[in-house]
Amino acid sequence: MKIKLNPIIKKDLQVSARSMRISWGLFGYEMLLAVAFLIALSIIQAESRSYYSNNIYSYLVYLFPVVAIAQIGIVMLIVPILTAGSISGEKERQTFDIMLTTCMSPFSIVLGKVTSAVIRILFFVVASTPIMALAFVVGGLSWFDLFTFILTIIMLAFFTGSIGIFCSSVCRKAIAAVILSFVFYAVIFGGTFIPSLIHALFAYSSYGNDYMGESMVFWLFNPIIFYEEYFTQIMTGESLLNGANFDLDEVGPLTYLLSQGKVWMFVSAICIILLSLVFMAAAAWKVNPLHSSGGRKPGKKKAGQE
């Protein structure tokens, strides 16, 4: 049975496989993770000696968040560069109109570009598994935690790739799309806190307490909060939001229910994926020639014109 593959994915992967960029990229990626691993290992060793403890293995569990955060940061920097030039690069090479003449729908084009970027990121993630495995072997974490971390990296790559492809569909230059992608980072990462700050400010001035209300629901779309909750549950077995001892006097009933156990993490993952689909749908709408200036129907000719 022959599996039908998206032509965009097939073409991008073939081009990447024939280039030395992916090899040098893997080498640089592994070097950065190895440096982060060695620095964290030296700090852990120094800390264990300062507390006069010979059991360094009890501290090695902290290698996981250090290496994982380094990997998350690299992915967030790489994916916009991979996807920001997907559409704008086609426009610069004057192949965008040719791509639109194919039988593929605009959403299939966008999905293919994002999926190819996610698959290329998976090459880096799989290649970094031995380094990550060291933290799990000596750190006492389970292999299920490693599997869930890989799933979160795929989700993050899908999210950042959708932002990059949307910016690429808006901008004509790849460098402008990259810059706009990081602007969206700042808006999403910082903007989700603004409703809570405003709500808390007005509630404090009116009632004299830090009532957050349901404004914390916007945190569900913030990957930073998601990973803080994820690492807290992995390392301590407790919930970050539940550990803050929120009650109904400080938050709304919906936020209170979501902050119990692992519910927040699962709901946040769903919200991030939905937000990714919104960016991809917006990119597909922008790519569609019927919605662009070039796809507008010509107006009626005036009398006397041929």
C-alpha positions as semicolon CSV with decimal commas, in nm:
position;residue;x (nm);y (nm);z (nm)
1;M;0,000;0,000;0,000
2;K;0,152;0,326;-0,115
3;I;0,116;0,619;0,122
4;K;0,026;0,944;-0,049
5;L;0,259;1,214;0,079
6;N;0,201;1,585;0,055
7;P;0,411;1,706;-0,244
8;I;0,533;2,007;-0,043
9;I;0,668;1,779;0,230
10;K;0,829;1,546;-0,023
11;K;0,999;1,830;-0,210
12;D;1,125;2,009;0,102
13;L;1,263;1,690;0,256
14;Q;1,439;1,596;-0,067
15;V;1,598;1,939;-0,092
16;S;1,705;1,925;0,273
17;A;1,850;1,573;0,236
18;R;2,065;1,680;-0,058
19;S;2,208;1,980;0,127
20;M;2,487;1,987;0,384
21;R;2,298;2,247;0,586
22;I;2,102;1,988;0,780
23;S;2,422;1,801;0,867
24;W;2,595;2,114;0,993
25;G;2,274;2,215;1,167
26;L;2,261;1,881;1,350
27;F;2,626;1,920;1,446
28;G;2,569;2,270;1,584
29;Y;2,252;2,159;1,762
30;E;2,431;1,869;1,931
31;M;2,723;2,093;2,029
32;L;2,494;2,348;2,195
33;L;2,310;2,079;2,390
34;A;2,638;1,915;2,490
35;V;2,775;2,247;2,615
36;A;2,456;2,310;2,815
37;F;2,479;1,956;2,955
38;L;2,843;1,993;3,060
39;I;2,788;2,336;3,216
40;A;2,490;2,206;3,412
41;L;2,690;1,899;3,518
42;S;2,978;2,113;3,645
43;I;2,740;2,340;3,838
44;I;2,563;2,041;3,993
45;Q;2,898;1,889;4,092
46;A;3,007;2,216;4,253
47;E;2,676;2,248;4,440
48;S;2,695;1,893;4,569
49;R;3,046;1,957;4,703
50;S;2,940;2,281;4,869
51;Y;2,677;2,093;5,068
52;Y;2,934;1,825;5,162
53;S;2,736;1,555;4,987
54;N;2,901;1,269;4,801
55;N;2,574;1,152;4,648
56;I;2,589;1,352;4,326
57;Y;2,332;1,122;4,162
58;S;2,051;1,282;4,361
59;Y;2,130;1,615;4,195
60;L;2,161;1,482;3,839
61;V;1,784;1,490;3,798
62;Y;1,820;1,864;3,738
63;L;2,006;1,793;3,415
64;F;1,673;1,727;3,247
65;P;1,517;2,075;3,280
66;V;1,846;2,243;3,188
67;V;1,894;2,044;2,867
68;A;1,521;2,057;2,791
69;I;1,501;2,434;2,827
70;A;1,807;2,472;2,603
71;Q;1,637;2,250;2,347
72;I;1,312;2,449;2,370
73;G;1,500;2,775;2,317
74;I;1,682;2,640;2,012
75;V;1,358;2,509;1,860
76;M;1,186;2,844;1,911
77;L;1,473;3,015;1,728
78;I;1,507;2,762;1,445
79;V;1,145;2,700;1,344
80;P;1,057;3,063;1,254
81;I;1,367;3,074;1,035
82;L;1,259;2,754;0,861
83;T;0,899;2,859;0,803
84;A;0,925;3,237;0,773
85;G;1,078;3,201;0,430
86;S;0,836;2,934;0,310
87;I;0,591;3,163;0,131
88;S;0,795;3,483;0,111
89;G;1,088;3,283;-0,029
90;E;0,864;3,147;-0,303
91;K;0,764;3,505;-0,383
92;E;1,127;3,618;-0,396
93;R;1,215;3,329;-0,631
94;Q;0,902;3,407;-0,837
95;T;0,774;3,052;-0,797
96;F;0,475;3,139;-0,581
97;D;0,233;3,175;-0,875
98;I;0,350;2,842;-1,017
99;M;0,282;2,673;-0,683
100;L;-0,072;2,812;-0,683
101;T;-0,142;2,658;-1,024
102;T;-0,113;2,306;-0,879
103;C;-0,409;2,101;-0,763
104;M;-0,322;2,161;-0,398
105;S;-0,551;2,378;-0,188
106;P;-0,406;2,679;-0,003
107;F;-0,446;2,501;0,332
108;S;-0,263;2,194;0,194
109;I;0,025;2,419;0,090
110;V;0,041;2,579;0,433
111;L;0,006;2,245;0,611
112;G;0,280;2,095;0,397
113;K;0,520;2,380;0,475
114;V;0,455;2,356;0,850
115;T;0,472;1,975;0,855
116;S;0,803;1,972;0,668
117;A;0,946;2,212;0,926
118;V;0,817;1,993;1,211
119;I;0,971;1,681;1,051
120;R;1,306;1,856;1,016
121;I;1,286;1,954;1,382
122;L;1,218;1,590;1,465
123;F;1,555;1,506;1,310
124;F;1,718;1,735;1,566
125;V;1,507;1,598;1,853
126;V;1,583;1,235;1,768
127;A;1,952;1,317;1,728
128;S;1,955;1,476;2,074
129;T;1,795;1,171;2,240
130;P;2,130;1,025;2,362
131;I;2,211;1,348;2,547
132;M;1,862;1,365;2,690
133;A;1,881;0,997;2,783
134;L;2,183;1,062;3,006
135;A;1,968;1,282;3,227
136;F;1,703;1,011;3,245
137;V;1,941;0,720;3,309
138;V;2,128;0,885;3,598
139;G;1,857;1,125;3,705
140;G;1,586;0,881;3,803
141;L;1,320;0,999;3,559
142;S;1,105;0,758;3,358
143;W;1,121;0,698;2,985
144;F;0,757;0,799;2,967
145;D;0,868;1,149;3,068
146;L;1,111;1,152;2,775
147;F;0,830;1,046;2,540
148;T;0,596;1,318;2,668
149;F;0,872;1,576;2,632
150;I;0,918;1,479;2,266
151;L;0,542;1,525;2,217
152;T;0,558;1,872;2,373
153;I;0,848;1,962;2,142
154;I;0,637;1,855;1,843
155;M;0,352;2,072;1,972
156;L;0,590;2,367;2,018
157;A;0,734;2,322;1,668
158;F;0,382;2,308;1,526
159;F;0,290;2,627;1,715
160;T;0,601;2,826;1,618
161;G;0,579;2,695;1,262
162;S;0,221;2,817;1,226
163;I;0,329;3,164;1,342
164;G;0,618;3,160;1,097
165;I;0,405;3,051;0,802
166;F;0,146;3,319;0,878
167;C;0,415;3,589;0,891
168;S;0,561;3,448;0,569
169;S;0,224;3,481;0,397
170;V;0,193;3,842;0,511
171;C;0,546;3,965;0,437
172;R;0,720;3,976;0,102
173;K;1,072;3,938;0,244
174;A;1,193;3,644;0,450
175;I;1,385;3,862;0,696
176;A;1,072;4,071;0,761
177;A;0,875;3,752;0,825
178;V;1,136;3,635;1,079
179;I;1,123;3,966;1,264
180;L;0,742;3,966;1,262
181;S;0,747;3,610;1,402
182;F;0,944;3,724;1,706
183;V;0,705;4,018;1,746
184;F;0,420;3,767;1,767
185;Y;0,624;3,579;2,027
186;A;0,638;3,891;2,241
187;V;0,267;3,959;2,194
188;I;0,159;3,605;2,285
189;F;0,405;3,548;2,568
190;G;0,356;3,887;2,728
191;G;0,006;3,979;2,613
192;T;-0,159;3,686;2,790
193;F;-0,057;3,837;3,125
194;I;-0,209;4,179;3,055
195;P;-0,575;4,084;3,127
196;S;-0,471;3,932;3,463
197;L;-0,269;4,241;3,557
198;I;-0,553;4,476;3,463
199;H;-0,811;4,262;3,643
200;A;-0,594;4,233;3,954
201;L;-0,525;4,608;3,955
202;F;-0,892;4,704;3,939
203;A;-0,992;4,433;4,184
204;Y;-0,728;4,544;4,433
205;S;-0,833;4,907;4,409
206;S;-1,201;4,815;4,448
207;Y;-1,199;4,529;4,695
208;G;-0,852;4,542;4,849
209;N;-0,745;4,191;4,736
210;D;-0,562;4,037;4,443
211;Y;-0,864;3,889;4,270
212;M;-0,752;3,747;3,935
213;G;-1,088;3,615;3,817
214;E;-1,122;3,426;3,492
215;S;-0,857;3,644;3,327
216;M;-0,604;3,371;3,403
217;V;-0,771;3,159;3,136
218;F;-0,563;3,354;2,880
219;W;-0,258;3,182;3,030
220;L;-0,375;2,863;2,861
221;F;-0,246;3,000;2,529
222;N;0,099;3,081;2,669
223;P;0,363;2,810;2,603
224;I;0,581;2,951;2,883
225;I;0,313;2,878;3,144
226;F;0,260;2,536;2,986
227;Y;0,627;2,441;3,022
228;E;0,647;2,583;3,374
229;E;0,355;2,360;3,469
230;Y;0,508;2,065;3,281
231;F;0,850;2,085;3,446
232;T;0,697;2,143;3,790
233;Q;0,489;1,827;3,761
234;I;0,780;1,626;3,621
235;M;1,030;1,737;3,886
236;T;0,811;1,764;4,196
237;G;0,494;1,575;4,110
238;E;0,290;1,881;4,206
239;S;0,108;2,147;4,009
240;L;0,248;2,498;3,985
241;L;-0,094;2,661;3,981
242;N;-0,235;2,432;4,246
243;G;0,077;2,496;4,455
244;A;-0,006;2,864;4,449
245;N;-0,305;2,781;4,673
246;F;-0,563;2,954;4,457
247;D;-0,914;2,947;4,590
248;L;-1,248;3,077;4,473
249;D;-1,183;3,408;4,649
250;E;-0,887;3,479;4,419
251;V;-0,984;3,318;4,089
252;G;-1,301;3,230;3,906
253;P;-1,461;2,884;3,925
254;L;-1,336;2,781;3,579
255;T;-0,975;2,873;3,656
256;Y;-1,003;2,700;3,993
257;L;-1,117;2,375;3,828
258;L;-0,849;2,392;3,560
259;S;-0,573;2,445;3,817
260;Q;-0,640;2,111;3,986
261;G;-0,401;1,827;3,898
262;K;-0,289;1,786;3,537
263;V;-0,604;1,935;3,386
264;W;-0,440;2,271;3,315
265;M;-0,155;2,114;3,118
266;F;-0,384;1,910;2,892
267;V;-0,626;2,198;2,831
268;S;-0,335;2,433;2,763
269;A;-0,194;2,192;2,503
270;I;-0,532;2,183;2,328
271;C;-0,557;2,564;2,332
272;I;-0,206;2,603;2,187
273;I;-0,287;2,357;1,908
274;L;-0,613;2,542;1,833
275;L;-0,426;2,872;1,820
276;S;-0,181;2,710;1,578
277;L;-0,468;2,605;1,354
278;V;-0,601;2,961;1,360
279;F;-0,264;3,094;1,237
280;M;-0,253;2,829;0,967
281;A;-0,609;2,905;0,856
282;A;-0,522;3,276;0,839
283;A;-0,212;3,194;0,634
284;A;-0,419;2,978;0,398
285;W;-0,671;3,260;0,359
286;K;-0,387;3,500;0,278
287;V;-0,228;3,258;0,031
288;N;-0,557;3,200;-0,151
289;P;-0,542;3,409;-0,472
290;L;-0,915;3,480;-0,447
291;H;-0,849;3,682;-0,131
292;S;-0,542;3,864;-0,257
293;S;-0,525;4,177;-0,466
294;G;-0,422;3,971;-0,766
295;G;-0,734;3,759;-0,743
296;R;-0,989;4,038;-0,745
297;K;-1,237;4,041;-1,023
298;P;-1,188;4,325;-1,269
299;G;-1,446;4,599;-1,255
300;K;-1,679;4,690;-1,538
301;K;-1,521;4,889;-1,815
302;K;-1,637;5,239;-1,865
303;A;-1,822;5,339;-2,177
304;G;-1,590;5,416;-2,467
305;Q;-1,315;5,182;-2,343
306;E;-1,234;4,872;-2,538
